[in-house]
Amino acid sequence: MRSHEAGALHAEGYGGPPLYLPYPQDVMALLPQLWPESVRRDDEGRLTVAGLDVVTLAHEVGTPAYVIDEDDFRARARAFRDDFAKPFDAVTGGADVYYAGKAFLCTAVAKWVAEEGLSLDVCSGGELAVARRAGFPAERVGFHGNNKSLDEIRAALDYGVGRIVLDSFTEIQRVADVATELGVVAPVMLRVTVGVEAHTHEFIATGHEDQKFGFSLSGGQAFEAARDVLERDSLDLRGLHSHIGSQIFDTGGFEMSARRLIGLHARIADELGHHSPEIDLGGGFGMAYTSQHTPLSPGELGEQLADIVGRELKVVGDGDLRQVPRVSIEPGRAIVGPSTFTLYEVGTIKQVDLGDGHTRAYVSVDGGMSDNVRPALYEADYSCTLADRSSEAEPMLARVVGKHCESGDIVVLDEWLPADLAPGDLIAVPGTGAYCRALSSQYNHTPRPPVVAVRDGEARVIVRRETIDDLLALDVAES
């Protein structure tokens, strides 16, 4: 670990690229695992998506812009619906897949999710409103959140959502009261903190004890929460839910998580006489942002998790499919993340002497932390490529940075780009579908980019670009 009073980026010896980023033989080569399925280079070296080149796209919609390959998104959704779920058929009678609205949600995407047969996980009144606007089947909507307001709970029950995930005893009381007020029975699940530490960034690890989500297994809290729910006529306990983190690349953590969740399910059945029809193992499966990431396929994930669940069900003696809880999972970023890239225009370029024979080009683009805050928030790594032309220039070590007044406004920390890169060139950053538009801001009063869906060589805007008028519309001017 490097140490320097001004931060790790200033430490001695930091000048070279990271180990996962060797000097490239071809700086224009694309790593297929980082890009949507349809992305190619044409004869002029221009990046194309679903047959449409990005130069034409930039002319039509401007930059920066989030570009989503609709067919790629749909194919990834189907892969989880089919390839992931199939191994569970003989174990739990199947598996349900919940798309993470928090990763990215708009009306068009909600409709795609519904059409591909997935369920939808929302965690705010705003995300619920998008689902309703899209006409998403209410019974396939799950409502998360550790501090749902009374109005949000009313909206969810009025819509008829399939499940509300409870995080605290306060929420048990709150949902029960609203359900009584409306004269309905609320379908609920208990989020259980299973005490499993996911190997991921601490801010996206959610299965350990010391955090805001869920009922702890320790001290019997989760069991007592189940007892509390079962004693209330206005609540219907549909099952148990856990989530150990995000950007997870192996199923090892799920083994202990499933064991503890299924063990609690069995205890509730034995001692309280209630067989919940569902358990949710969470998900948060990883995706490739750079060459250092090697995610499992949906089919591999399904086979490994189904094997884990099957073994744990045998331990508790739950072999009758009429009693076995159905499994649901939440792939998180793994569907929308790889389906999208962000297109930027290069502005200024400057070379910095790092010492020890190292130099780095600082490449400034017309976006930054307002459209992708993840590098600043999570130290997330990204890749990028020259997108509007071919180049035979030597590779140069570059850092792609944004236009905002923050030294931490970094889009891509380290990347090899052609040495003839120039202002006005386009560069594309893959893997920006999840938690980029969703976490975007208007920092420095910067309008947010549009989201553009491309299919069969045609582009359509599914979320329009913000304008200065949009920014000023919320500003109540003094007379």
Secondary structure, DSSP 8 states (H G I E B T S, - for coil): ----TT-GGGSTTTTS--TTS---S-TT---GGGS-TT-EE-TTS-EEETTEEHHHHHHHH-SSEEEEEHHHHHHHHHHIIIIITGGGHHHHS-EEEEEETTT---HHHHHHHHHTT-EEEE-SHHHHHHHHHTT--GGGEEE--TT--HHHHHHHHHHT-SEEEE-SHHHHHHHHHHHHHHT--EEEEEEEE-----SS-GGG--SSSSSSSSEESGGGHHHHHHHHHHT-TTEEEEEEE----SSB--SHHHHHHHHHHHHHHHHHHHHH----SEEEEEE-B---SSTT-----HHHHHHHHHHHHHHHHHHTT---TTTS-EEEEE-THHHHGGGEEEEEEEEEEEEEEEETTEEEEEEEES--TTT--HHHHH------EE-SS---S-EEEEEEE-SSS-TT-EEEEEEEEETT--TT-EEEEES-SSSSSTT---GGG-----EEEEETTEEEEEE----HHHHHHT-----
